[in-house]
Each structure stands twice: as structure tokens, then as C-alpha cells.
Amino acid sequence: MRLIVSAFLATALVLVAIPVTSHASFGNQTLQKGMWHEDVKKVQEYLMTKGLFPYHTPTGYFGSITEDAVIEFQEKYRLQVDGIVGSETKRSLQVIRPGDMGKHVSYIQHQLKDLGYYRQAVDGIYGSGTASSVREFQQDNGLAVDGIAGPKTRTALNKQSDPKTHAGKTLTVESTAYTADCQGCSGITRMGINLNKYKDAKVIAVDPRVIPLGSVVEVEGYGRAIAADTGGAVKGELIDVFIPDEGEARQWGRQKVQVRIIE
């Protein structure tokens, strides 16, 4: 039986965010376990977009968690499986494709919207509408028409667009609270992260049409978090904050809070 105020949902992730430029590229250095490097943060951000980085913030440290995520990515996309981020893995990480979610997707949607190709809500979800808009842009710009935002497509978007993002937007919303420890809950966020394993999550569930998935937000009374989940009852200007303890989730109740989108 469900424990808390929230009427839905299955989950969450964790984040105390570090700003990221959604179209940033990597340097030339090979990255591997044991290294500290700014490019490791970029690797972790891309892995998060692909639902493979199960931690609360891009740290810049290439530890065992990052290595495991890189190996899973390499296996998924049939790359050399060594847990090392060389040139081939870097190129593949930067390809944003259907099924990806988060800030990198939101930025591409903003770019396409700025250019008149994307006519839907910016939601951070690379679905059929985003793929169709990418194909239309590719067709008009003499690019291979595959609906995938690879290096050539992203370079063309960067040259042509000056998108206005949601960053800085503040809104007042209704809020409820949820846990992952309930009957029927999978413990996996919409972005694919296992909350039952990472219980120190700072996560909110959102309607992606209002707050795009992957957005870093500041929630009044809750702190900095990532919009990493969705739910059937979370519609419009409503959020659900993840609180792992049942009693504390009940105490949160239902209240109006201000949410500021940081990035």
C-alpha cells in the first residue's frame, strides 16, 4: 500500500548539480579509472543522459561507478569494452538519439525550436517528435537524414541557433512527496537511475511539458535537485519531491513551493 501523499510513481535519482554546456565537446585526452579531469564531468553528464550514471553529481573523478557505466555503454553500442574513454567512445557518447533524456536533449530541442523546426514542448525526452524535427533540419541542411543528432548535425545546430532556454525561470507549484519503498514501485526513475541503491537522492518528479527532464532546479524548502522522474498524477504545475523516509515524506504533505530552474 502506498505510504505517502503522492498519488503515483516509481522512483528517482540524485543530483546536486554542476553547470554543463549541453553541446560541449571533449578534449583529446584518453580518460580512465583513477583520473580527475574536467572532461570526466562531461562523460558523466552524457552517461546520465543515457540513463547509465547512477550518482548524484558529475564529480570529475573517474571511479569504479563511472567505469562500470562506461562499460555498460560500450556493451550497449558494440564498442571495444575496456571501461576506457578513448576517441571512439567519446564520439559515440556525444551522439544524442531516440531514447536519450536530459539536458543535452533539452538543449537540442531548444535549438530546433529557435530555428522553427520543433513545435512541441521542450521536455528533455528524445521521442518521435524530436527525431522528426531533426530529420527535417537535416533535410534542409544537406545532412544525412537519420533523425539522430550526431556531430555534424549538432555542429550545424550550434552555428545557426541562439536558443532561449528555461534557465532562470521561476514558478510556484503544488508539491507532494514520495518514497521508492512501496508496493509496485520499481525504484527506477524515468531517466533510468536506481533510487533504491542511491537513497541520498535529491530528485523531483515533474510534468516534462512544464519542467523538462534533466533540469537542475532549486526547490523552496527542499534544496537543489534534478527533475529526473515523471508520474501519471504529476500534471501541470505540480511536482513530487523524493524523500526516502516515510515519516518525513508524510510531514511534507501538500504545499505550494517556488521552483527556480537553474539549468
N, C-alpha and C positions, 0 to 999 in steps of 0.2 A: 504494500500500500504506500502511496506517495506521502512523503513526510512533510512537505513544506507548502509555502504559499503558491509557488509556481504551478501552472497547470500542465506542464509538458515535460519533455526534453530528455535528452540523453547525454549531457556531458560538458567537457571543457578542456581548456588549455591554460597556458600560463604566460604572462609577459609583464615585464617592467621594461618599457620599450627603449630602444636606441634608434634615433632617426636614421632613415635609409633613403637614398635616392633610388627610385624604383627602376631606373634604366641604367644604373651604374654598371660599368664593366670591370673585369678583374685585371690585375697586373699580370706579369709573366711568370711569377714565382710559383713553383710547384708547392702545394700545401699538403702537409701530412701530420700524423699524430705527434703531439708534443710541442707543436709550434704555437706561438702567439703572433697574430698578424691581423691587420685591418681587413684583409681580404677574406679571412676566416669568417668574419661577421657577415660578409656578403654571401659566402657559401651557406651559412646557417639560415640567412633570410630566404634564399632560394629553396633550400630544403624545407623550410616551413611552408612556403607557398605550395610545395608538392606534398605536404602532409607527412613529412618524414623527420622533422627535427622536434623531438619531444621535450623541449625545455623552455624555461620562462623568458629567456632573453638571449639575443645574439651576444656572445661573450668575447669573441675573438680568440678563444682558446680551443685548439683542436684536440679534444679529449676523446675518450672511448665512445661517448654518446654521439659525437659528430662522426667519428669513424664508422660506427655501426650504421648511421643514417646514410653516409656516402656509399657504403657497400650495398645497402638496400636499393639506393637509387641506381647504382651501376648494374645491379642484377636486373632491375625492372626494365632498363633501357638497353640491355645487352652490350654493356661496355666492358672493358677489362676490369675485373673485380679485384681490386687491391686496396681499397679504402684510401687511396691517394688521389688528391685533386690536381691532376695534370691538365694539359690543354684540351684534351678530348672531353673530359668530364666537365670542365668549365664551360665549354661551348654548349654542351647538352643541357647543363643547368640553366643557362640563360635563354633557352627556348621555352617560351610560355605557350601552353597548348590547352585544348579542351580537358577539363577535369582539374586544372590548377585553380587555386583560390588564394586571395590575399592581396597585399598592397601592390605587388607587381601587376596583377590583373587589373586592379582598380586604376592604376596609372595608365595602362594601355586603353582602358575604356574611356577615361577622361580625354586622352589624346584623340581617339576616334570620334568622340562626341564633339570636341573642339573643331574637328575638321568636317563635321556633318555626316559622318558615317554611322555612328552609333546613336540610336534613337530611344534606347531604353534607360532604365535607372542604372546608375553606376552601383553595382552590388558586390564587386570583387569576386564574382563567380564566372569562370570561363566556360560558358554554356554555348548552346547553338546560336543564340543571338549575337554573342561576341564573335564567334567563328565566322558567321555570315558577314558581319561588318568588316572583319579582317580580310575576307576574300574579296569583298567589294573594293576595299582600299588597294589590295594587291593588284586587282584587275586594272584599276585606273592608273597605277604607277609602274606598270610593266614588270611586276614581280611574279614569281611562281605562285600560282593560286592554289593554296592548300589550307587556308584558314588557320595556320599556325604562325605565331609571332616569333619567327626566328631572327637571327642577327640582321639580315638585310631589311626585313620588314620593320624591325624596331629602329634601325638607323634612319629609314625613310620617315617614320613617325616622329622621331626626335627632331629631324630637320624642319618638318613642316608645322608642328603644333606647339602651342604655348598654352597648355591646358590649365583651367582653373579647377583646383581640387577642393575637397571638403575641408581641408585643413583650416583650423581657426573657427569653424562653425560651432556655435553653442546652442543647445536646445534643452527644453525642460520636458522630461518624460516621466511616465509612471514606471516604477520599478518593483520587482518582486525578487525572491531569492530561490535558489535551488541547490540541491546536492546531487552527486553522481551515485550515491549509495541508496538505490531504490529498486524495487521490483520492476524488471523490464528495461532498466537503464543499461546501456552498453558501456558507458564510461568513455565513449569516443566522441570527440567534438565533430562538428561539420567539417572542420579543417583537418580532421583525421588524427588528433592527438589523444592519447590515453590519459584521462584525468585520474583514474584510479591509481595509476603509477606515480603521477605527479600531483600530489594533493595540495601543494602550495600555490596552486593556480590563482592568477588574478585575471579573470575572464568574465565577459558578459555575452549573453545571447541576445541577438538583435534581429530586427527585420532588415535584411540587407538593402532593401529599397530606401531605407532611411539612414542607416549607418552601414557602409559597406564592410563586408568581411575583411579581416586583416587590419582594420583601422585601429590605431592606438588612441585611446581615449582617457580622459580624466573624469571620473565619476564622483560627484559630491558624496562624501561620507564613506567612500569605498576605496578611492585612490586610482592609480594608473593601472590600466588593464588593456587587454586586446579583445576586440569583437571577433570571437573565434567560433561562435556557435549560433544556431538558429533553433526554432521550435514552432510547432503548429499553432500555439497560443500566443506567440510573440509577433504581433502585427502592429504596424504603425509606430507611433511614438511610445513604445513600451520596451523595456529591457528586463532581462533576468540576470542577476549577478550570482556568480558561483561562490558559495560559502560552504566549505566542506563539513562543518559541524552542524548537525541537525538543529540543536537548540539555538545557535546563533542565526541560522537561516530563518527560523521561526520568528526570532526577535526582529529581524529586518522588516518583516511584514510587507505591507504595500505602502509605498510612499513616493512622493514626487521628488525628483532629484534633477540637478543640472548635469549635463554631459557636454564636455568640450572635446571636439575631435582635434587631436594633436597632429596626427599624420595619417 
